[in-house]
Amino acid sequence: MRKADDPRPEIPAIGEGRRGEQGHIGYLLRQAHAAHRIRMEKALAAAGATLPQFSVLTMLAAYPGASGAELARLSLLTPQTMSVIVANLERAGWVQRRPHPQHGRIQLIEISAEGRKRLAQCKAAVAPVEASLLDGLGEREEKAVRRWLVQVALGEGGGD
């Protein structure tokens, strides 16, 4: 709390001033992402996993046999970070690697049975957090939000 004689302006709470509906859209998107990430991290900690681990397990369940480079792109992480995450997941027994049949340097990564169990626990832990994102939205509004987010990612709605 600032002293009464402090000449600096008061920093607004989330939802107020430039941190509210009148703020820059990019800032608001980043602010929402940060808040969501914190909620997800808390939920996943209770399930014994990190957000990057959850992301990798989710992508491997959807795209079995992906390479580390492919997982890095899918999970929005660097290849170096992905390498560390996959090594830790392999050590935990949640994934397994095998060499690509034609390209010896490429490792194909698959989720293990233990990894599937952990992923199910993680999904259950984050379900309320994910559901809260859509609270108060109807089906049409949810569809519009999803479409807008994809358009922004594609550069069709992000001013590119």
N, C-alpha and C positions, 0 to 999 in steps of 0.2 A: 504494500500500500504506500502510495506517495504522500509526502508531507503537503500540507496546505499551501506552503510557500514555494513549491516546486513549479517552475514556469513551463515545464514540458506538458504537452497535451496528454490526456489520459488515453491509454491504449484500449480500444473497444474490445468487448468480448466477442466471441464467435456469434455471428448473426446480427451484429450491430455495426454501424458506420460502413467503412469500406470492406469489412469482413462479413457484411450482410448482403442483401439482395441488390444493393447498388454498387457492389464491388466489381472489379474486373472479372470477367467470366473465367479466364485462365487461372487467376488466383483462387477463385471459388472452387474450381475443379480440383486444384492442387490441395486446397484446404480440406475438401471432402475426402480426397484420397488419403491424406494423412490421418484423418480421424477414423476412417474405415480400416486402414492398416493397423492402427493401434488396437482397435476392437478385435480384429482378426487375430493379432498376435496374442492377446490375452486369452482368447478362446482356445487357440491352438496350444498355448503353453499348458493348459489344463489337460490336453490330449497328448502331451509329450512330444510335440513337433514344432517346428518353426514355420513361418509363412513361406519361405522359399522351398522348404522340404515338402510342404503341402502342395505347392504349385507344381513341383516336379512330379510328385506321385500322381496328381490329378492328370497331368499331361501324359504320363506314361500309361495310365489306365485308358486314356482316350487314343493314344498313338503308340501302341506297343512296338518296341524295337527301334525307337528313335535314337539317333546318335546324340552325343553330348552337345555338338554344335546346334543340332535341331532343337534340343531341349532348351538351350540357352536362348534361342530366338523365341520359342514358344513361351518361355517363362519370363522374358524380358530381362535377362541377366547376361553378364559377360561370360564368354567361354571359360575364363579362368575361375570365376566364381562357381560356375556349373561344375567344373572339374572337382572342386573341393566338396560341393554338396553331394555329388554322386559318390565320391569316395566315402563320405560319412554315411550315406544311405546304404552303401554296399557293406560297410563295416557293421552297421546295425542289422543287416540281413533283410532290408526292405526292398532292395533291388539287386539284380544280378547283371553282369556284363558278359557278352560273348563277342568274339571277333566277327566282323562282317565277312561273309563268304568270299567276296571278290577283292575287297579293299582291306588289307591286313592291319592298317593303322586305325581304321574306324572301329569303334566299339559300339555294338548295339546294346541298348539298355532296356531291361524289362522289369516290371514290378513283380516282386515275389509274393507268395501266399501271405507271408507276414506283413509285407508292405500293403497288400490289399486290406488286411485287417486293420492296420494302422490308418489307412486312408478312410475306411468306414468310420472309425472313431473320430477322425478329424472332421469329416463331413457332418457328423452328428453334432460336434462341438460348435461348428461355425454356422449351422443352419439358422439359429435364431438371429445371428448377426446379419447374414445374407437376407433373411426375410425382413428384417427391420429396414433395409434399404428401400423396400417397396411398400412400406406401411403408408396407407393413405392414397396409393395410386390404384386406379382402375386398370383393367386389362389393356385398354387403348393407350392410356398414359404410359404404362410400362413398356408397351411395344414402341411407342414414340421415343422414350428415353433410350432404350436399347438400340434403336435405329440411329439416333443422334450420336451415341457413343461410338458406334462402328464407323459412322461417317467422319467423325473427328479423327479417329485412328487412321482412316484411309486418306485423310487430307481433303475430303469432300465437304466437310463442315467446319474445318479449322482454319480457313483463310489461306490455304496453300495455293 
